[in-house]
Each structure stands twice: as C-alpha cells, then as structure tokens.
Amino acid sequence: MADIERDEHSGTDTTGHEWDGIKELNTPLPKWWLWTFYATCIWALGYVILYPAIPLINSATTGVLGYSSRAEVAQELSEAAAEQSVYIDRIRTSSLEQIRSDQDLFTFAVAGGRSAFAVNCSQCHGSGAAGAAGYPNLNDDEWLWGGTLDDIHLTIAHGVRFDDDDETRYSEMPAFGRDEMLEKTEIADIAQHVLALSNQEHDGEAAGRGAIGYSDNCAACHGENGAGDQFQGAPALGDAIWFYGSDGASIRTQIANPKHGVMPAWAHRLDEATVKQLTVFVHSLGGGE
Amino acid sequence: MTKVLNTVDTIDVEAVNAKHRRENYKSRVKIFPKRVSGTFRSLKWWIMGITLAIYYITPWLRWDRGPHAPDQAVLVDLANERFYFFFIEIWPQEFYYIAGLLIMAGIGLFLVTSTVGRAWCGYSCPQTVWVDLFLVVERWVEGDRNARIKLDNAAWSSDKLRKYVTKHVIWILIAIATGGAWIFYFADAPGLAYNFATFQAPFVAYATVGVLTATTYIFAGFMREQVCTYMCPWPRIQGAMLDESSLVVTYNAWRGEPRAHEGARRKDTDTTYGDCIDCNLCVAVCPQGIDIRDGEQLECITCALCIDACDSVMEKTGRPRGLISYNTVQNYAASTPENPVHTTLKSVIRPRTLIYTAIWGLAGLAMLVSLLSRDRLDISVLHDRNPQFVQLSDGGIRNGYTIKILNMLAEPRTFRLSVDHLSGATLALAGASDDATRTVILDVEPDNQRSVKIYVTAYPAYLSGDATSFRFSIVEENGEETAFYDAIFNAPSE
C-alpha cells in the first residue's frame, strides 16, 4: 500500500499513487457531479428492472413493463389504421363521384392514392405519373381506355391485356407488316397519311395514296380522322400525343409490327378502397374527364 | 472631529461569499440579510411590484380582434403558430421581428450596463425579484436577521416547526402561482384556468407548472445568490461590458479608510480615521454575502442595499451620505478626501453610450416602420418538377403549380389569381370544374393560408424556348392589397 500524504502546496491529500516521483492529488469531485452520478446509477438500476436489458443466450431479459419496440410500432400502426378506418370505410361505401365531391374524402383519397401509386404504379408510369415510351402519361388529356372515374377504375381493377383477369381490357392491333397483310410501300404511304392527320410534316402525294389504305385497314378502330376509340383502346392519331413516337419511322414500325402494352389487374392485389383512392388520385392529375 | 456621535453597534457578521472565503467543495453558508430601508430599497419595492404585476396580470388582459382571432392581448399560440401582442400579430415567417427584439434587448443590455452597470441584476432580474419576495415571507414568518439566526441555531421545537412549515408552505404557494402564471401566456387564460383547476388541462400544462414551481422554490428559496455566482452567464457578460465610466456600487475607500469602530477611535486619538466606522451593516444587509468594501466583485449584483444601509449610518452619526455610492471607477480613482469628484448621470454619457443609444433607436425605428408597412397578404408558388410539363392533345403545354395564399388578416378575404406576361395562357383549379379560365377566384379563411393546385396551359407559339418567365398576380376583391410571384413556364426543348 502506497503512502497517502498531504500535499503542502494545495493542502489536499494524495491518492498514494506515484510514478517516477509524480504524485496524484486526491481532489474531491464536485458535489453536483457526484449527485448526478449517483442519480444516473439509480436511474440505470430502475431501467434494467423495467426494460429489456440483460442479454441472454437466445434472447434478453424482458423487463417488468414487458416493453418491446416492435410491439410499440405495431401499436402505432394499428392506431394509425384505426384513425384512417373512418375514411377508408366511407371510401369503401361511397361512389367515386361522391368521393370526388366530398372535400375531406377527396383530400384523403388523393393522399392515399399518391402513396399507393408510389408503391405499385410508379415502376412503369414514373413517380410523377408522366409515363415513358410505351407507358402512358397519366397527366395528359388523352386516354387509351377512357379518362372518366369509372373508366380509370375499370382499367386499374382489371388491367390491360392481363390474361389472368377475365374482365381485363383487351384489343390487339394487327401486325400489318409481320403478317404480310400490307406491302412495305403501302405501310409507308399510310404512315405519311397518319402524319398528315396530326398536322405534321409529310409527303402530300404519299399521304394521298395512303388515305385509301388507312380507310380500309385503320379507320375501323382509329377513326376516319384519327380520333381513336377508347372502347377498343385505339389511340387517337390526330393529336399531339404519341405513345410509341411521332416520327415517320416509329409510325411505320408500329403499323408493321405493333407493340402491345400490358398492365396487371390490381383488384386481386389491392383492396377496393385502395383501388378507389388510386382512381381518384390518377383522375386528379390534370387530365381526368 | 469633536462632534458627539450617536452610537452605532458593530454587527458580528462575516461576508461569507467574499473571494477569500469561497473555497471549492464548501457547502453553502446561509445568509440572513438584514432588513434595510432607504431610497434604493423603495425603488426596489416599486420595481418588484411593477414587474410582478406585469407578469401576473398580462395574460388576463383582453384585446378585441374581431370574431376570427383570439381576444387575449398577449398570447403565444404555439398550436396555431401565431404570436399576438396587442395590435401586432406575428406569423412564423415573420419571426425576424423576434430576432429584431432580441437584437434590441442585446443592445439595450449593452447600453444599460455601460451606463448604470448591473442594473438588470440588481433590480429586474426574476431571480432577484423572487428572492426578494421569498425574503419578505421569510422575514414576516421568522423575523429579521437576528431572530432568524437564533431560530436557525435553535433545536427543533414546535415553534420552530410551525414557522418552518408556514414559511415553506407560503413559498410553495408562491412558486405554484409563478409556474401557474407562465402557462397562461400560451393559451386562452380563463379557459385554461378552468381546465387546469378541473384537471382537464393537457399534461404539458401540469408538467410546465411542476417544473417552474420546482425551479422557483429551489432557486429563490435555497440556492439564491448561488444562482448568480455559479449558474448565470449574465455576470460574466455584464462584467465584460462594464468600463471605467460605468456606474458600479462603490465603497469610496478614499473617504472611508482607515476604518475603525467608535471604541477604537476613542482609544487611539492620534490617528486620523476615515468615515467608515466598521459597523458591518453593509455586510449584514447584503443578500449576496459579500463585503462591498473589498471592492468591485463578480458576486455583487448592485442591488444598492448597502448604499441605503451606509447612508442611514452616516446620517445617524452626522456624517455626509455617500460613503458607499454609485460611482464610476474613473471618478473613484480621481477622488481624494480633499477633492471628491462627484458622479452624476452626466458622467456616464460618452461616445460609447451614445452609439449604443443610436443603434438601439435605429433598430427600433426600423422595426416599427417595417411593422407598420408590412404586407398582410402573401403568395408563394411551388412549380411541379415531376413532370415539369405535360403535352396536351391539342398541342398545348400544361405546367402545374402549387400556390399558397396567406391571408394574414383576421377576416375572410377573396382574391383573384391571374397570370401576366404569358399570352393566351389559361388557368384551371385542380379538383374544381375543369373549365379553363383567365382568372381564378379564391376564398381564403381569416388568418389562414390556402394551398391550391393550379394548372396553367399555354401554346408553343407564345412561348420563348423551354423556359418562359411570367408572373402570378393576386388581387384582393373589394380591396387594394396585391401580391405577385415571378414564375417560370417549362416547355419541351426544340
């Protein structure tokens, strides 16, 4: 045991530790510090008793309160769900038009639809619903299968060309080139006519020739003036919005060997209230009819 | 001096907080300040009364703002993010007014400190005011200094217990009232008072009252001068603000020394003594437990009670007042018993204090002008970024904007939103009828904001490239207030 001695200069005892003649003063801790330290010790003891604390081999002590952060999250989620259920129930029982005209319900549905869209739809349609080549832009005013609330609801619920759903939207444009229904020159002429329909730069002579071919082969679905037909999902050709490109080459390709988009039916994956919220959200993006 | 003097007893008192007695790790030594009366004590009573009255009465003052705003004159409405001060209402984005007030408070502190020293500490600091109030109670229950010391030293008895309980109960009641008054600044006072009494108030109200009750009781009842000496940053800041021309409570040693009590003077007639008769009354009345005769020190809050004490002794013994006085370091150094330099308010007027006054006044004036001419209507616009624009079937381009309109008046107002500098553009309000128009009429609730989604459609012929500048204008219907926001219209690049 080392010698504890009194330091003459400060009047404080030393701890008795000595390293090469250097001694350590045993300066007392400030009282407030000591009390705070004791208080934290007591607090820690209480914490260990009340909360999960001591790790065991496969688990940990559960604590007297039986607290777990997982249970807390579950609790918070169920509380949130309970708060939402008032709106969800009303959405389930209301018509789409009723939801749209009720300010509270509309706000809730748009917000809920936005988050459901981000999870389920944004992968193809984009986070801003602006689409991409082959995936329609949902903000604009042209609709392949109709832009009313009911049309949008049907499209979301049953999808497009989705084989597993009997009520799915279905149509298929013939492959005029691949199936050798039209000659290459005829297809080129028809493409010129389509460019003319949409007031784009075109070869007038070729377009004139193509008008006949268009009438015979295309007008049944796309309309004589290129107005399209939402009942068959035939896009309008006379306007400024193009699905697979507006230039002559893209149009020729689409006539010769058309692509057909597929959209899953969501009625099987999402509950009715969510599908309704998605419908109202998509309808509110600016192009709803 | 041959004049016969009244006898003044020397008080047996130690300046327990004098620097040489302040060891580390020493427990607090109780201080029993003696009652004193005089000019500064009266001033302190008045300031104590006025500050306490302001604190307790303010939340109960009413101010009519019409049916759409609360009628409490001073209200910090955290829930609705509004601050009301009589005719002024401040929204969160106008918080710079608070910053301005803080700047004024800072400069004001510089000004006060550089002129009259630590006047804040000595007169209006809540710690000082509440310690004073607690001391009033202590004196009323237990008597003045000697009685209190006697009681403190006495063994426990029924009398001591009764006084102890009485004092602490009154202290706790004052503490509860202190904490209780605070919460009324944050909600409708009468409603909250009723809810509080019937245990329907929110938990945070009880928690706040609890914490403030505890701090008031502990700080004013037990810690007292230790709060000033050890916890508060103010003395350090104020110490740095003082200079040789600032007023500080000063023992005029040039007049007082050498000091001696009357007995000593009678024995030693050869020495010429100063005016200090070493009665120690200045120490006995000091709430901070120091001896002002040790000079200027951090512990001194300049409450000036020692001035009153000393003046009363000087009068009683037929000497001129002012042995302890408000004085500047400069005048103190220049004074001799033959040529005392008198300190007046003029002593503290100098370029530094004039500059502080000017800055303080300018800041106040700037705030006042800005307050009187501020807008009560504001518009902010958030341009849709995804998608930046939408191609419409007829060749038009559509941009979406989220527009926030702030109606900062406590009355419902109607505004007309339109687009300038964008030819042929039409507006449509999302969610409403789809008809595009040139203007949109918007009702905004009183003292509230409204957020709307607006679609603007324009045609490429009128657009200049992929980004066209234009302006959203908003005009009050049947009013004159207007606001605008310069925005950009995006289109596909050629």
Interface residues (C-beta under 8 A of the other chain):
Chain A: P28 P30 K31 R100 F106 G126 S127 G128 A129 A130 N137 N139 D140 D141 E142 A236 D239 A240 I241 S284 G286 G287 G288
Chain B: N24 Y25 D384 R385 N386 P387 V390 Q391 L392 S393 D394 G395 R398 G400 A428 A430 G431 D434 Y455
